[in-house]
Each structure stands twice: as structure tokens, then as C-alpha cells.
Amino acid sequence: MFFTLLAVNFVLAFVLCFLISRIFRNPIDSILKRLIAEEIYVSWSKYIKFAIYVVGVSGGVRVWDLEKYITPQSEKKEIIQLTNERWILEIYRTIIETMQAVAWMLLIFFIFALLAFVVVKGLEMRKHIQ
């Protein structure tokens, strides 16, 4: 039962990352195309999409939290049982924490992209004035 939960969490987090990556593909590509030379913006775009998967799956599949289903939690040597209610709760946690992890990663990316855009725009204006 534990391995099934682990596999379901992994697949669910991966599918969510795929959907998020598809949704943000055009904004990421547009920003990077504007900020970085055309030769390497594609590589950076692929890296950001890869980072979405890494951050999303690692945030959504909380292995250290799932250990409670295979290791005893107290001196009584009881292992928490996987009931239907716990399955629903774990799936909900996977969805929320995957999206939360990716949202934080994209927020940081977009903040740095905004700062870079301001710098590039300032340099262009300076060059245009001279």
C-alpha cells in the first residue's frame, strides 16, 4: 500500500509539473528571449522547465513525511495505517505542496527577471541617448 501511495504521489506531482510547465512555457520563453542572447535563451528555458519538475516533484512527494506509514511512531511500535481518509489527505497535500513549491520557484524567477529587465531597459535607454 505504501509503494502505491508513493507512486501515485510521484505521478500526480509529475503531471502537475507538466501542466504548470505548459502553462508558463510562453511567458518564460518570452522573458528569456528578451533578456538573453538568442543562442542561449533556449538552453536557459529548458533549464527553468527542468527546475519546475525538480522543485515540484521534490516539494510534492514528501518522502520524509511518508515515512510515518512504514516506521513506528512511538514506543508502542504502531505504524500509522493508510485508510481512505489518509489517501485523500495525502493526495491533497501532494497537489497543494507541488503547486506551492513551483509557485515559489517561479516567483523568484520572475522577480530576478524583472530586475534584469529593468537593468537591460536602462542600458538600452542610456545607449539610445548617447
C-alpha positions as CSV (number, residue, x, y, z in Angstrom):
1,M,0.0,0.0,0.0
2,F,2.9,2.4,0.8
3,F,4.6,1.9,-2.5
4,T,1.3,2.6,-4.3
5,L,0.9,5.8,-2.4
6,L,4.5,6.8,-3.2
7,A,3.9,6.0,-6.9
8,V,0.6,7.9,-7.0
9,N,2.2,10.9,-5.3
10,F,5.1,10.9,-7.8
11,V,2.9,10.6,-10.9
12,L,0.5,13.2,-9.6
13,A,3.3,15.7,-8.8
14,F,4.9,15.0,-12.2
15,V,1.6,15.5,-14.1
16,L,1.1,18.8,-12.2
17,C,4.6,19.9,-13.1
18,F,3.9,19.1,-16.7
19,L,0.7,21.2,-16.7
20,I,2.4,24.1,-15.0
21,S,5.4,23.9,-17.3
22,R,3.0,24.0,-20.3
23,I,1.0,26.9,-18.9
24,F,4.2,29.0,-18.2
25,R,6.1,27.9,-21.3
26,N,5.3,31.1,-23.4
27,P,5.9,33.6,-20.6
28,I,9.2,32.0,-19.7
29,D,10.3,31.8,-23.3
30,S,9.3,35.5,-23.9
31,I,11.1,36.8,-20.9
32,L,14.3,34.9,-21.6
33,K,14.2,35.7,-25.3
34,R,14.1,39.4,-24.3
35,L,16.8,39.2,-21.7
36,I,19.3,36.7,-23.1
37,A,21.0,36.4,-26.4
38,E,19.1,34.1,-28.8
39,E,21.8,31.5,-28.9
40,I,21.5,30.6,-25.3
41,Y,17.9,31.6,-24.2
42,V,16.7,28.1,-25.4
43,S,19.1,26.4,-23.0
44,W,18.0,28.6,-20.1
45,S,14.4,28.0,-20.9
46,K,14.9,24.2,-20.9
47,Y,16.8,24.6,-17.5
48,I,13.9,26.6,-16.0
49,K,11.4,23.9,-17.2
50,F,13.6,21.2,-15.7
51,A,13.8,23.1,-12.4
52,I,10.0,23.2,-12.4
53,Y,9.9,19.4,-12.4
54,V,12.7,19.0,-9.8
55,V,11.2,21.6,-7.4
56,G,7.6,20.4,-8.0
57,V,8.3,16.7,-7.5
58,S,10.5,17.2,-4.5
59,G,8.0,19.6,-2.9
60,G,5.0,17.4,-3.7
61,V,6.4,14.0,-2.8
62,R,7.5,14.4,0.8
63,V,9.3,11.2,1.4
64,W,10.3,12.2,4.9
65,D,6.6,12.8,5.7
66,L,5.5,9.5,4.1
67,E,7.9,7.5,6.4
68,K,5.3,7.5,9.1
69,Y,3.5,4.8,7.1
70,I,6.4,2.3,7.3
71,T,8.2,3.2,10.6
72,P,6.8,3.1,14.2
73,Q,5.9,6.4,15.6
74,S,6.2,5.7,19.3
75,E,7.4,3.2,21.9
76,K,4.2,1.1,21.2
77,K,5.7,0.2,17.8
78,E,2.5,1.2,16.0
79,I,2.6,2.1,12.3
80,I,0.0,4.5,11.1
81,Q,-2.4,2.7,8.8
82,L,-3.3,4.0,5.3
83,T,-7.0,4.5,5.3
84,N,-9.1,6.0,2.6
85,E,-9.2,9.3,4.5
86,R,-5.4,9.4,4.7
87,W,-5.1,8.6,1.0
88,I,-7.3,11.6,0.2
89,L,-5.4,13.8,2.6
90,E,-2.0,12.7,1.1
91,I,-3.2,13.3,-2.4
92,Y,-4.5,16.7,-1.4
93,R,-1.1,17.5,0.2
94,T,0.7,16.4,-2.9
95,I,-1.3,18.7,-5.1
96,I,-1.0,21.7,-2.8
97,E,2.6,21.3,-2.0
98,T,3.6,20.7,-5.6
99,M,1.9,23.9,-6.7
100,Q,3.3,25.8,-3.8
101,A,6.9,24.7,-4.4
102,V,6.6,25.6,-8.1
103,A,4.9,28.9,-7.4
104,W,7.8,30.0,-5.1
105,M,10.3,28.9,-7.7
106,L,8.5,30.9,-10.4
107,L,8.1,33.9,-8.2
108,I,11.8,34.0,-7.6
109,F,12.5,33.6,-11.3
110,F,10.1,36.4,-12.2
111,I,11.5,38.7,-9.6
112,F,15.0,38.3,-10.9
113,A,13.7,38.5,-14.5
114,L,12.0,41.8,-13.6
115,L,15.2,43.2,-12.1
116,A,17.2,42.0,-15.2
117,F,14.6,43.6,-17.4
118,V,14.9,47.0,-15.6
119,V,18.7,46.8,-16.0
120,V,18.5,45.9,-19.7
121,K,16.0,48.6,-20.4
122,G,18.1,51.1,-18.5
123,L,21.2,50.2,-20.6
124,E,19.2,50.4,-23.8
125,M,17.9,53.9,-22.9
126,R,21.4,55.0,-22.0
127,K,22.8,53.7,-25.3
128,H,19.9,55.3,-27.1
129,I,20.5,58.7,-25.5
130,Q,24.2,58.7,-26.4
